[in-house]
Amino acid sequence: MLTKNVSTTTALLLAAITGVGASSVAAHHSWSTHYDLSRSTSVSGTLGRIIFRNPHSALVLNVNTENGRQELWTIEWASPQRLRERGVTERTLRVGDTLFVSGNPHRDAKVKSVRALSVRRDDGTEVGNDESADR
């Protein structure tokens, strides 16, 4: 009876550990899963929101289109730790800042999202750039 209980306990413990590990791996994906790394694009707009979280931080830009409409674009950026290593904190950018972002477009053209390779303020100052970032 003791052997059966140990085996059951061990099996449950292994299942729990495996599940946690699998969810962590699934949560952090390769950039190429969602973004076309062979193409580049740029977008500029007013910063509406800063999301400083793992696995990737994000910026939400209010972008004015050519036809006068406004769209929300999500800019996927590096992890908070990588950004901190490059001098970027939650206070580096402010809601209302005008930003110019260049990077890789989302694979689905209907999704308004860019993987940031370069983020610049309207005065041309680059924010948190690192050519080898999160590759």
N, C-alpha and C positions, 0 to 999 in steps of 0.2 A: 504494500500500500504506500509506503514511504517513497519508493522508486517512482510510482505513478504520479504522486503529488509533485515531486521534484521535477519530473519530466514536463508535467503540465505547467508548472510555474516557470520553468526555463523556456518553454515554448512561448508562453505569453510574454515573458520579458523580451525574448528575441523579436517577436512580432511587433512589440511596442517600439523597440529601438530601431528596427528596420523601417517602420512607418515614419518615425520622426526623421530619420536620415533621408528617406525618399522625398518627403515633403520639402525639406531644405534644399535638396538638389533641384527639385522641380521649380521651386520659387525663384532660384537664380538661373536664368537662362542665358544662352549665348546671344549676343546682340543680333547675329544674323538670323535668329529665329523670327524676329519681327521687322528688322530693318534691312534694306538693300544696301549692303556695304560697298557695292560697286558703283553706286550713284551718289551724287551729292545735291543738296538743295539749300536754300536759305529762306529765312522768314524773319520779319521784324514786327515788333508790336510793343504794347505796354504790358508790363508785368502785372498780372492779376493775382497770382498766388505762388508761394514758394512751398514746396513739399520736401522736407529734409528727412528722408527715411531710407531704410534698407529694403531691397538690395540696391535700388537706384533712386536718387533724388530726382525731383522734377520741377519744372517751371511751367506755369500756365500763362500763356500770352494772349492778350486781346489783340487780334490782327484785323486791320481794316482791309477789305478786299477791293479790287478794282471797280466793282459795281456798287461800292458804298456800304456793303453789309459788313457786319463784324462777326468774326469766327474765333472760337477758342481753340488754341493749339497747345498740345502738350509737348514739352521739350524734356526728353529723358536725358538725365545727366549722370554723373558718376555717383558712387556711394558717398554717404556723409563722411566716412573716414578719408577717402581719397580727396574729397573736396577740402576737408580740414588741412590735409597735408599740403594742399596748394594755396592755403590761406583763405579759403572761403568758409564762412560760417553762416548761420541763419540770419545774421545782421548785415552781411556784405551787400546784398541787394535789397531794395525796398519796393513794395507794391507801388506801382505808378512809374517806375523806372522804364525808360525806353531801351529796348535791347535788340540787337541784331544777332541772329543765331545761324550758323551754318553747320551742316551735318548730313547724316544719311536719312533719306525719306523712309517712311513706313512702307512695307511691302504692299499693303492695301491702300490704294490711292484715296479711298473714301475716309480713311482714318487720318485725322489732322494731327500728326505726330512726327517728331524729328528726333533722332539720336544726336545729341549735341557733340560736335567736335570743337566748336569755337563759339564762345559767348562774349559779345562786346557791348559795352555801353554806347550811348549815342555820341559820346565824345571820342570813341575809338579805343578806349581802354579795354584790354582783354581781361576777362574774369575767369580765374581757375583753369587756365589752359595747361595741358600737358599732352604732348603729341602721342605719348604711349598710354594714355588713359584708358583703363578698363578694356583692353583688347583681349 
